[in-house]
Amino acid sequence: MAKPVILAVDDDPQVLRAVERDLKRKYAREYRVLRADSAASALDALDRLKLRGDPVALFLVDQRMPRMTGVEFLEKAIEIFPEAKRDLLTAYADTDAAIRAINEVGIDYYLQKPWDPPEEHLYPILDDQLEEWHSGFNPPFEGIRVVGDRWSPDSHRLRDFLARNRVPYRWLDVEGSEEARQIVERLDSGAPNLPVVVFQDGSHLEVPENRELAERIGLQVRAERPFYDLIIIGGGPSGLAAAVYGASEGLKTVLIEREAPGGQAGTSSFIENYLGFPQGLKGSELARRAVAQARRFEVEILTPQEVADVRVEDPYRIIRLGDGTELSCHALIIATGVSYRKLEAPGVDRLTGAGVYYGASLTEAHSCRNEDVYIVGGANSAGQAAMYFSEHASKVVILYRGDSLRKSMSEYLVKQVEGRENIEVRLKSEVVEVEGGDRLESIVVRDSASDRTETVPAQSLFIFIGAAPHTDWLGDRVVRDKRGFILSGSDLSRNGERPKGWKLDRDPYLLETSVPGIFVAGDVRHGSIKRCASAVGEGSIAVQFVHQYLKEV
Ligand SMILES: Cc1cc2nc3c(=O)[nH]c(=O)nc-3n(C[C@H](O)[C@H](O)[C@H](O)COP(=O)(O)OP(=O)(O)OC[C@H]3O[C@@H](n4cnc5c(N)ncnc54)[C@H](O)[C@@H]3O)c2cc1C
């Protein structure tokens, strides 16, 4: 934490120098002693300190200053730092003003000039006050603060991005937080575009793109070299497993992830069935451990960075990133997973991020405290989200089109959902419209049994309605099935024929696609199991076939 500040303010240069000297002599080790030669420059300094989140412990201010008296300055200063101790430096003639100020602005002490020797007339008084200040001092949050409106999609995007990349930050809602109001007033324009991200050094970015924010906080977005033995696209469990195995077995490996390492698993509130964790584990924890392990083996993780295209120039596989740069490799693993299908109902697109969310947006969970939360879907992901939100929300309502959760959700989870008092399951129910101005206000639900619609007030709607693979960018570079999932290994053979364009004198390896040297792992693969453990298994198996392939090139 930055040292707390003691600020001396005096327009008389000689006195200011003497105060500074005496303060530094005794307090420089524990405090930052700053000085200002006018009330105006002192107020500017306080604005900067406030923006950086640095604490001020004590003001020592001369009463007699030409444009603003010490008392007038303190009146303004304590609006910014209400907890700081306030001491007035006075001449004998100012004693009455100082005594009045004790009541008016809560002066803690007035010291008469000169204060020599400080050991007798200055330090004992300040020691006492600083001790008192410390006893009531809550260290400020150190790090990034995000100031915005809870219902703004950009606020949601930035918070989600920071959370998923495990960057500690503090969220300040302009509607309810005094600190947020103070920060907004202090930014250059006084009316910044929100959300604004304020960094520890007091600098800020208004409505930054994820990439801009990533560069500012030191995430790696650019590769260190042009060529790698192995490039992995996607940083979910399958991509991370491939990275750990590949790098630990000596392959120069880079992993490219467009949002945050962890993938879908990283957004999962709880994974119950991962081997070796009998109590279950949070998806974010699994992601954190996997990323640490990959980094230990010197995997380069580029994030946020998207792969936009791939081409073959034998023996190289060359990928183009979203920013236009190209990287080449001998072997490529595609582990881009799936994402939720869009809910087709009027209003959903417009309010996505402003009360309507895809997946279990853990960032929003705490904001839903004491509210009713609606979840659309009936598979395990919806059930897990319901269990998670039920710990925060006053009530969780699952809206499911089917007539029984048991057909789509694991039995253990159905039992948990049924056992949770504040979860209500509405079967044969679908969302036909969502309504609201700049945020979700109500949803229209149709009961297919009675064909009646009902409009219910709602602030949060989380959607889990099946998945589509992230493969549009691949076009016909590799063979995909009708739904876009990538075919591999024996799935590629048609009546014993090898895939079109396949020139090698061997069949495609397990997990190898229709292009030699390009492999697939995890949820994005045709026929995959869609579980963490299978994704991890496929990522590691793919690396074994990468080794075999590398012997051929
Ligand atoms: C809410 C929820 C709960 C779940 N609970 C469980 C559970 O309890 N147990 C269980 O076993 N499984 C569970 N699953 C399923 C599990 O999370 C997935 O099976 C697993 O994450 C699949 O891993 P993956 O690496 O194949 O894909 P993903 O985890 O989907 O990762 C793919 C990654 O690729 C990135 N990407 C996509 N396109 C590109 C591109 N062009 N360039 C760069 N990067 C790209 C994505 O951003 C993503 O991070 C759950 C899933 C969800 C959503």
The ligand as an ORCA input file, in Angstrom:
! r2SCAN-3c Opt
* xyz 0 1
  C     -22.273    -23.236    -16.771
  C     -21.542    -24.483    -17.149
  C     -21.385    -25.496    -16.228
  C     -20.679    -26.658    -16.575
  N     -20.510    -27.616    -15.633
  C     -19.790    -28.729    -15.913
  C     -19.560    -29.705    -14.909
  O     -20.022    -29.617    -13.774
  N     -18.799    -30.779    -15.250
  C     -18.260    -30.931    -16.482
  O     -17.544    -31.907    -16.708
  N     -18.475    -30.025    -17.455
  C     -19.230    -28.930    -17.205
  N     -19.467    -27.986    -18.177
  C     -18.958    -28.245    -19.536
  C     -17.501    -27.881    -19.656
  O     -17.289    -26.585    -19.161
  C     -17.057    -27.972    -21.087
  O     -17.267    -29.284    -21.546
  C     -15.586    -27.635    -21.248
  O     -15.349    -26.317    -20.829
  C     -15.132    -27.785    -22.693
  O     -13.818    -27.362    -22.818
  P     -13.192    -26.895    -24.202
  O     -11.793    -26.546    -23.902
  O     -13.465    -27.897    -25.233
  O     -14.032    -25.621    -24.642
  P     -14.337    -24.251    -23.907
  O     -14.289    -24.427    -22.437
  O     -15.614    -23.786    -24.509
  O     -13.151    -23.311    -24.349
  C     -13.011    -22.855    -25.662
  C     -12.241    -21.540    -25.658
  O     -11.894    -21.180    -26.997
  C     -11.994    -19.781    -27.119
  N     -12.172    -19.450    -28.549
  C     -13.242    -19.698    -29.331
  N     -13.015    -19.273    -30.576
  C     -11.770    -18.733    -30.598
  C     -10.970    -18.135    -31.611
  N     -11.379    -18.009    -32.860
  N      -9.734    -17.662    -31.272
  C      -9.279    -17.794    -30.004
  N     -10.008    -18.364    -29.010
  C     -11.226    -18.833    -29.301
  C     -13.208    -19.436    -26.290
  O     -13.167    -18.065    -25.888
  C     -13.067    -20.396    -25.116
  O     -12.367    -19.815    -24.035
  C     -20.145    -26.807    -17.875
  C     -20.303    -25.783    -18.805
  C     -20.983    -24.626    -18.449
  C     -21.125    -23.527    -19.434
*
